[in-house]
Structure formats: C-alpha cells, structure tokens
Amino acid sequence: MAGSLPLASGAGASTSSCAIEAGGEIQRGSMERWSGRVALVTGASSGIGAGVAKELVKQGLKVVGVARRVNKIKEEDILATFDWIKRNLGGVDVLVNNAGSGDYQTLLDGKTEGWEKQIDLGIIGVSICTREAIKSMRERQVDDGHIININSVAGHAVSGVPLLIMSSAIKHGLTVLTEGLRRELVASDSKIRVTSISPGLVRTEATLALEEHLGDTLIKDNPQLAPKDIADAILFCLGAPAHVQSLDRWLVGNTFRLIVPLEEYPHDVLDRWLVGNTFSLIVPLAEYAHLVLDRWLVGNTFRLIVPLAKYSHVVLDRWLVGNTFRLIVPLAKYSHVGLDRWLVGNTFRLIVPLAEYPHVVLARWLVGNTFRLIVRLGFTNIN
C-alpha cells in the first residue's frame, strides 16, 4: 500500500433511509450521522474499492482512497497515511479493508513470493490498518466507528478451484480476524462495530484475470455482482442505528443473504454460523417481551434457549450442563409440528421448526453429534 492522498472526498450529499424489502433488495439506512466524517478505503484504485469510495462520497463522507503500487507493503507507508489523515482530516471514522492480491497460483506449483504478497496484503496489511484505525477512533473518543472487511464466500468454505486455495486460506484468516476483533472490542466495552461482507464473483479486473486462467466456464456458471452491489451492502451496514450491531452480510449473484439482527429489537442477542451457502440464525423471538430466556455460554458467545413461557402448557425437555438446567422447547401447542430429535449422551434434544411462521424454510446440518437449525427468512428471496 502506498500513497495517502484522498481518492475522492465529499460532504453534504443527500442521505437515505434503510430497509430490506421482499425479494432481498437492499435499501439504505440513514447515513445522516456519517455526513462530513472520514472513511479510509484500501484497494481503491479500481474494482470494489473504487466503487465503494465513490458511493461513500455520494453519501457525504470524506473519503481517502489508497492503493498498493509495490509487491510488498511497508508499515511506514501505512502509518504515514494515518498520520496524513490525522493532520488534515482529524482521523478515521470508517475503515473499509478491501486491498488484496489477484495472484492466482496452486499450492503444488505456486511461487513463495506470490504467497507472501497475498498474506502481506490480506492479513498483515489488514491488521495494521485495523489497529491504526481503532487507535485513531479511541484517541478522539469515537465509539461509533465502523470497521468493514471485504471478505469472500471463499472465506467460509474451501474452494474447489486449485488456483484459489491460497486466496481462500487468506480469506479464512480474515474471517478469524473479524470475529477475533469483535471479541476484543466487546471485552473492552467498545461499541465500535465490525462487519464482514462476503461477495461471490464480482465483475472486476481480478475476475477477468481469473477467467484468463480458467476459461469462461466458472464465469458462465456463476452470476456476477457489480462493485456497486458491494457498496450498497456497505451503506446498508453503515445505515444501521449506532446502538445496533450490524452483522455479517453475504452476497451471491442476485441473492443478498443476511444475518438478521432484528434491528427493531436492539436488546436481542443473536448467534450465527455458516453452512454451505446459508447463514443460520438463533432467533430469540423478542416480540414476546415477557419471555423468560435462558442463556448459556460457549466460548464468549451467549446462546439463547427460549422456553416460550407464554404457553404454559408447553412440555419442556431439560438437560444439564454443569449444575444448570437448560430448557428445550418442543412447542407442544402445535401438535402437528414434526420435531427432529438427536441424542447426546443419554439425553434427547429437540429441534424446533417454529412452525408458527410457515414461510420459514428450515434445513439442518450436523456438527460432531449435534444437529443445528438453519433458519431462512423467506423474504430475503433465497432460492
């Protein structure tokens, strides 16, 4: 990464409101609080980065775009960029980590220099920029800043294309960095938000380079996004209210898959995971405000178990973790519900299809000896 001059800047642009409508269309949230504030976009000379920078300018942000012009990044160049921003603009409020390398090589025949370049950009560069951006926010007592990492669907599953294995490994590393950063910020009681955007194929120079290696088979078989689609997803995340965590988004072709924070219920605690091409939700059904919710801790993530106390006739199953009983809800009120069961030790667990909501499409997957539910909300136009 080199260079620290703004690619583009703007202030006072119009703002908009945000929602997800039927069919998965992204509508932008209120960007008013970002007007006049500073965003740093890496990899901004072309493709996704250039598209994101232009859209942020339209929304009234002052945008600094940087791009790599050498094979290896230099930390002093990155630090100089942040110093320039501090002296001229005050500091960074939004960081979009987009820089990456389109150096496609297999593991068996790849060159070490190419691998080092990918790791340098995709892991080391991202980590330095993230550290310095958060340092900038904290110096100015900015607690509503936003770190946005441009990931990839390849960061959640192993690619079947040999040329993409190293790229996939780097993106998996970015997935870990994203979640690790969230945990560090939570531990420090920070409200700085962290979001990962994971696109499929995007029409960029890197995709054209990949097409040269693979022919047009991969391209024809997979619908492509435009850089503006990624920019729209970022605006959606930035438009969420400051008190609401904007969770990960995954874009494939014309489908916008969401980890749904149920933003109207800001007190919700959600868990999430990815299987194949589907993000799953653990939904606390917060519309029932009187519910007694049980919680248990795995790692540092709280998971919700909902006894639906409103329905006093519900037959509950119980199992013991440590010295605490947990409740599992068969929703017995709905006698027609077909419940799946799985066995751990000598205890049966129930999987709840939430049949009250007939539009929900359910799927299941197995981790170890535990079945999980994948909850797809039909209004997101998932095929």
C-alpha positions as CSV (number, residue, x, y, z in Angstrom):
1,M,0.0,0.0,0.0
2,A,1.4,3.4,-0.9
3,G,0.1,6.9,-1.2
4,S,-2.0,8.9,1.2
5,L,-3.8,11.5,-0.9
6,P,-7.6,11.3,-1.0
7,L,-9.0,9.5,-4.0
8,A,-12.2,11.5,-3.6
9,S,-14.0,13.5,-0.9
10,G,-17.4,15.0,-0.4
11,A,-19.7,16.4,2.2
12,G,-23.3,17.4,2.4
13,A,-24.6,14.7,0.0
14,S,-28.1,13.5,0.4
15,T,-29.0,10.8,2.8
16,S,-31.5,8.0,2.6
17,S,-33.5,5.5,4.7
18,C,-32.9,1.8,5.0
19,A,-34.9,-1.5,5.0
20,I,-34.9,-4.9,3.4
21,E,-37.9,-5.5,1.2
22,A,-39.4,-8.6,-0.4
23,G,-37.0,-10.0,-2.9
24,G,-33.9,-9.2,-1.0
25,E,-33.5,-5.7,-2.3
26,I,-31.1,-3.6,-0.3
27,Q,-32.4,-0.2,0.7
28,R,-30.1,2.1,2.5
29,G,-30.4,3.3,6.1
30,S,-30.0,6.7,7.5
31,M,-26.5,8.0,6.7
32,E,-27.0,11.4,8.2
33,R,-24.6,10.8,11.2
34,W,-21.8,10.0,8.7
35,S,-22.0,13.3,6.8
36,G,-18.6,15.0,6.9
37,R,-16.9,12.2,8.6
38,V,-13.8,10.3,7.3
39,A,-13.6,6.9,5.6
40,L,-10.5,5.2,4.6
41,V,-10.8,2.7,1.7
42,T,-7.9,0.4,0.8
43,G,-7.5,-1.1,-2.7
44,A,-9.4,1.9,-4.0
45,S,-7.8,2.3,-7.4
46,S,-10.2,0.0,-9.2
47,G,-13.0,-2.6,-8.8
48,I,-14.8,-2.9,-5.5
49,G,-12.6,-0.3,-3.7
50,A,-13.2,2.4,-6.4
51,G,-17.0,1.7,-6.4
52,V,-17.2,1.8,-2.6
53,A,-15.2,5.1,-2.4
54,K,-17.5,6.8,-5.0
55,E,-20.7,5.7,-3.2
56,L,-19.4,6.9,0.2
57,V,-18.6,10.3,-1.3
58,K,-22.2,10.5,-2.6
59,Q,-23.4,9.9,0.9
60,G,-21.4,12.9,2.2
61,L,-18.3,11.2,3.7
62,K,-14.8,12.5,3.2
63,V,-13.1,9.5,1.6
64,V,-9.4,8.7,1.5
65,G,-8.6,6.0,-1.0
66,V,-5.2,4.2,-1.0
67,A,-3.8,1.5,-3.3
68,R,-0.7,-0.7,-3.4
69,R,1.9,0.1,-6.1
70,V,4.6,-2.3,-4.9
71,N,4.9,-6.0,-4.3
72,K,5.3,-5.7,-0.6
73,I,3.6,-3.3,1.7
74,K,5.6,-1.1,4.1
75,E,4.3,-0.4,7.5
76,E,5.8,3.0,7.5
77,D,3.7,3.9,4.4
78,I,0.5,2.8,6.2
79,L,1.5,4.8,9.3
80,A,2.3,7.8,7.1
81,T,-1.2,7.6,5.6
82,F,-2.9,7.6,9.0
83,D,-0.6,10.5,10.1
84,W,-1.7,12.4,6.9
85,I,-5.4,11.8,7.7
86,K,-4.9,12.9,11.3
87,R,-3.2,16.1,10.4
88,N,-5.5,17.0,7.5
89,L,-8.9,15.5,8.4
90,G,-8.8,14.7,12.1
91,G,-8.9,10.9,12.0
92,V,-10.6,7.7,10.6
93,D,-14.2,7.0,11.5
94,V,-14.8,4.2,8.9
95,L,-12.3,1.7,7.6
96,V,-13.0,-0.4,4.6
97,N,-10.4,-3.2,4.3
98,N,-10.5,-4.1,0.6
99,A,-6.9,-4.5,-0.5
100,G,-6.0,-7.9,-1.9
101,S,-3.9,-9.7,-4.5
102,G,-5.2,-11.4,-7.6
103,D,-2.1,-13.5,-7.8
104,Y,-3.6,-16.9,-8.6
105,Q,-1.3,-19.9,-8.0
106,T,-1.8,-23.5,-7.0
107,L,-0.2,-25.0,-3.8
108,L,1.8,-27.5,-5.8
109,D,3.3,-25.1,-8.3
110,G,2.9,-21.7,-6.7
111,K,5.8,-19.3,-6.0
112,T,6.6,-18.3,-2.5
113,E,6.8,-14.7,-3.5
114,G,3.2,-14.7,-4.7
115,W,2.0,-16.4,-1.5
116,E,3.9,-13.8,0.6
117,K,2.3,-11.0,-1.3
118,Q,-1.2,-12.4,-0.7
119,I,-0.6,-12.9,3.0
120,D,1.1,-9.5,3.2
121,L,-1.9,-7.7,1.8
122,G,-4.8,-9.9,3.1
123,I,-3.6,-10.5,6.7
124,I,-0.7,-8.2,7.7
125,G,-2.0,-5.1,5.8
126,V,-5.5,-5.5,7.1
127,S,-4.2,-6.0,10.7
128,I,-2.1,-2.9,10.6
129,C,-4.9,-0.7,9.1
130,T,-7.4,-2.0,11.6
131,R,-5.1,-1.4,14.6
132,E,-4.3,2.1,13.4
133,A,-8.0,2.9,12.6
134,I,-9.2,1.9,16.0
135,K,-6.3,3.8,17.6
136,S,-7.5,6.9,15.7
137,M,-11.0,6.4,16.9
138,R,-10.0,5.9,20.6
139,E,-7.7,9.0,20.5
140,R,-10.8,11.1,19.6
141,Q,-13.3,9.2,21.9
142,V,-15.1,8.0,18.8
143,D,-17.2,5.0,19.9
144,D,-19.5,4.6,16.9
145,G,-16.7,3.9,14.4
146,H,-17.0,1.0,11.9
147,I,-14.5,-1.5,10.6
148,I,-15.7,-3.2,7.4
149,N,-13.8,-6.1,6.0
150,I,-14.3,-7.2,2.4
151,N,-14.2,-11.0,2.7
152,S,-15.4,-13.6,0.2
153,V,-17.6,-16.7,0.1
154,A,-14.2,-18.4,-0.2
155,G,-13.5,-17.3,3.3
156,H,-16.2,-19.6,4.6
157,A,-15.7,-22.8,2.6
158,V,-12.7,-24.5,0.9
159,S,-12.6,-23.6,-2.8
160,G,-12.8,-26.4,-5.3
161,V,-10.6,-24.4,-7.7
162,P,-6.9,-25.1,-7.1
163,L,-5.9,-21.6,-8.2
164,L,-8.0,-20.2,-5.4
165,I,-6.8,-22.3,-2.5
166,M,-4.3,-19.8,-1.2
167,S,-6.8,-16.9,-1.7
168,S,-9.4,-19.0,0.2
169,A,-6.9,-19.6,3.1
170,I,-6.3,-15.8,3.3
171,K,-10.0,-15.1,3.4
172,H,-10.5,-17.7,6.1
173,G,-7.8,-15.9,8.0
174,L,-9.8,-12.7,7.5
175,T,-12.9,-14.4,8.9
176,V,-11.0,-15.3,12.1
177,L,-9.5,-11.7,12.3
178,T,-13.0,-10.3,12.0
179,E,-14.5,-12.4,14.8
180,G,-11.4,-12.0,17.0
181,L,-11.6,-8.2,16.7
182,R,-15.3,-8.3,17.7
183,R,-14.4,-10.2,20.8
184,E,-11.5,-7.9,21.7
185,L,-13.8,-4.9,21.3
186,V,-16.6,-6.4,23.4
187,A,-14.1,-7.3,26.1
188,S,-13.0,-3.7,26.2
189,D,-16.6,-2.5,26.3
190,S,-16.3,-0.7,23.0
191,K,-19.2,0.0,20.7
192,I,-17.0,0.2,17.6
193,R,-18.7,-2.1,15.0
194,V,-17.1,-4.8,12.9
195,T,-18.8,-6.1,9.8
196,S,-17.7,-8.7,7.2
197,I,-19.0,-8.5,3.6
198,S,-18.6,-11.8,1.7
199,P,-19.3,-11.5,-2.0
200,G,-19.3,-14.2,-4.6
201,L,-17.9,-13.3,-8.1
202,V,-17.7,-9.6,-8.7
203,R,-17.0,-8.0,-12.1
204,T,-13.5,-6.7,-11.5
205,E,-10.1,-6.8,-13.1
206,A,-9.3,-9.7,-10.7
207,T,-12.2,-11.7,-12.1
208,L,-11.1,-11.1,-15.6
209,A,-7.6,-12.3,-14.7
210,L,-9.1,-15.5,-13.2
211,E,-11.1,-16.0,-16.4
212,E,-7.9,-15.9,-18.4
213,H,-6.6,-18.8,-16.2
214,L,-9.8,-20.9,-16.1
215,G,-11.6,-20.0,-19.3
216,D,-15.2,-18.8,-19.1
217,T,-16.7,-21.9,-17.5
218,L,-16.6,-20.6,-14.0
219,I,-17.8,-17.2,-15.0
220,K,-20.7,-18.6,-17.0
221,D,-21.9,-20.9,-14.3
222,N,-21.9,-18.2,-11.6
223,P,-23.8,-14.9,-11.8
224,Q,-21.6,-11.9,-11.1
225,L,-22.1,-8.9,-8.9
226,A,-21.2,-5.4,-9.7
227,P,-18.9,-3.3,-7.4
228,K,-22.0,-1.2,-6.6
229,D,-23.7,-4.2,-5.1
230,I,-20.9,-4.4,-2.5
231,A,-21.1,-0.6,-2.0
232,D,-24.8,-0.9,-1.4
233,A,-24.2,-3.6,1.2
234,I,-21.7,-1.4,3.0
235,L,-24.2,1.5,3.0
236,F,-26.8,-0.8,4.5
237,C,-24.4,-1.7,7.3
238,L,-23.4,1.9,7.9
239,G,-27.0,3.0,7.9
240,A,-28.0,0.8,10.9
241,P,-28.6,2.8,14.1
242,A,-25.5,3.4,16.2
243,H,-26.7,1.2,19.0
244,V,-27.4,-1.8,16.7
245,Q,-24.6,-4.2,15.8
246,S,-24.6,-4.6,12.0
247,L,-23.7,-8.3,11.5
248,D,-22.2,-10.1,8.5
249,R,-23.6,-10.0,5.0
250,W,-23.0,-12.5,2.3
251,L,-23.8,-11.7,-1.4
252,V,-24.0,-14.3,-4.2
253,G,-25.3,-13.4,-7.6
254,N,-28.6,-11.7,-7.2
255,T,-29.2,-13.0,-3.7
256,F,-28.5,-10.9,-0.6
257,R,-28.2,-13.3,2.4
258,L,-28.4,-11.7,5.8
259,I,-27.5,-12.4,9.3
260,V,-30.6,-10.7,10.6
261,P,-30.1,-8.7,13.8
262,L,-33.9,-7.9,14.1
263,E,-32.9,-4.3,14.5
264,E,-36.3,-3.3,15.8
265,Y,-35.3,-5.3,18.9
266,P,-31.9,-3.8,19.9
267,H,-31.7,-5.9,23.0
268,D,-31.6,-9.2,21.0
269,V,-28.7,-11.5,21.3
270,L,-28.1,-13.4,18.1
271,D,-25.8,-16.2,17.3
272,R,-24.8,-17.1,13.7
273,W,-22.9,-19.6,11.7
274,L,-22.4,-20.6,8.1
275,V,-23.0,-23.9,6.3
276,G,-22.5,-24.2,2.6
277,N,-24.2,-21.1,1.3
278,T,-26.6,-20.5,4.1
279,F,-26.2,-18.3,7.2
280,S,-28.1,-19.6,10.2
281,L,-29.8,-17.7,13.0
282,I,-30.6,-18.3,16.6
283,V,-33.6,-16.1,17.0
284,P,-34.8,-15.1,20.5
285,L,-38.3,-14.1,19.3
286,A,-38.1,-10.9,21.1
287,E,-41.6,-9.8,20.0
288,Y,-42.7,-11.8,23.1
289,A,-41.2,-9.4,25.5
290,H,-42.4,-11.4,28.6
291,L,-40.5,-14.5,27.6
292,V,-38.2,-16.0,30.1
293,L,-34.9,-16.6,28.2
294,D,-32.3,-18.9,29.4
295,R,-28.7,-18.4,28.3
296,W,-25.6,-20.5,28.3
297,L,-22.1,-19.6,27.3
298,V,-19.9,-21.3,24.7
299,G,-16.6,-19.6,24.4
300,N,-17.6,-16.0,24.8
301,T,-20.8,-16.3,22.9
302,F,-24.2,-16.4,24.6
303,R,-26.8,-18.7,23.1
304,L,-30.4,-18.3,23.7
305,I,-32.8,-21.1,24.6
306,V,-36.4,-19.9,24.5
307,P,-39.0,-21.6,26.8
308,L,-41.9,-19.6,25.4
309,A,-43.3,-19.1,28.9
310,K,-46.4,-17.5,27.3
311,Y,-47.6,-21.0,26.5
312,S,-47.8,-22.5,30.0
313,H,-49.0,-25.9,28.6
314,V,-45.8,-26.4,26.6
315,V,-44.0,-29.6,27.6
316,L,-40.3,-28.8,28.1
317,D,-37.4,-31.0,27.9
318,R,-34.4,-30.4,30.2
319,W,-30.8,-31.2,30.1
320,L,-28.0,-30.4,32.4
321,V,-24.8,-28.5,31.8
322,G,-22.6,-28.2,34.8
323,N,-25.1,-27.6,37.6
324,T,-27.6,-25.6,35.5
325,F,-30.7,-27.0,33.8
326,R,-31.4,-25.7,30.3
327,L,-34.8,-25.7,28.7
328,I,-35.5,-27.1,25.2
329,V,-38.8,-26.2,23.6
330,P,-40.9,-28.6,21.6
331,L,-43.7,-26.1,21.1
332,A,-46.2,-28.7,22.0
333,K,-49.1,-26.2,21.4
334,Y,-48.6,-27.0,17.7
335,S,-49.4,-30.7,17.8
336,H,-48.8,-31.0,14.0
337,V,-45.2,-29.9,14.2
338,G,-42.8,-32.7,13.3
339,L,-39.9,-32.3,15.6
340,D,-36.4,-33.7,14.9
341,R,-34.5,-35.3,17.7
342,W,-30.9,-36.0,18.3
343,L,-29.1,-37.8,21.1
344,V,-26.2,-36.5,23.1
345,G,-25.0,-38.9,25.8
346,N,-28.3,-40.4,27.0
347,T,-30.4,-37.2,26.5
348,F,-32.7,-36.4,23.6
349,R,-32.7,-32.9,22.3
350,L,-35.4,-31.3,20.3
351,I,-35.0,-29.2,17.2
352,V,-37.8,-26.6,16.9
353,P,-39.0,-25.7,13.4
354,L,-41.0,-22.7,14.6
355,A,-44.0,-23.8,12.5
356,E,-46.0,-20.8,13.6
357,Y,-44.1,-19.0,10.9
358,P,-45.0,-21.0,7.8
359,H,-42.8,-19.0,5.4
360,V,-39.6,-20.1,7.2
361,V,-37.6,-22.7,5.3
362,L,-35.6,-25.0,7.6
363,A,-32.5,-27.0,6.9
364,R,-30.3,-29.0,9.2
365,W,-26.6,-29.9,9.4
366,L,-24.5,-32.0,11.8
367,V,-21.5,-30.8,13.8
368,G,-20.0,-33.6,15.8
369,N,-23.1,-35.2,17.3
370,T,-25.2,-32.0,17.3
371,F,-27.8,-31.0,14.8
372,R,-28.2,-27.3,14.2
373,L,-31.1,-25.5,12.6
374,I,-30.7,-23.2,9.6
375,V,-33.4,-20.6,9.6
376,R,-34.0,-19.0,6.2
377,L,-36.3,-16.0,6.2
378,G,-38.3,-16.3,3.1
379,F,-38.5,-12.5,2.4
380,T,-34.8,-12.5,1.5
381,N,-35.5,-14.3,-1.7
382,I,-33.4,-17.4,-1.1
383,N,-33.8,-19.9,-3.8
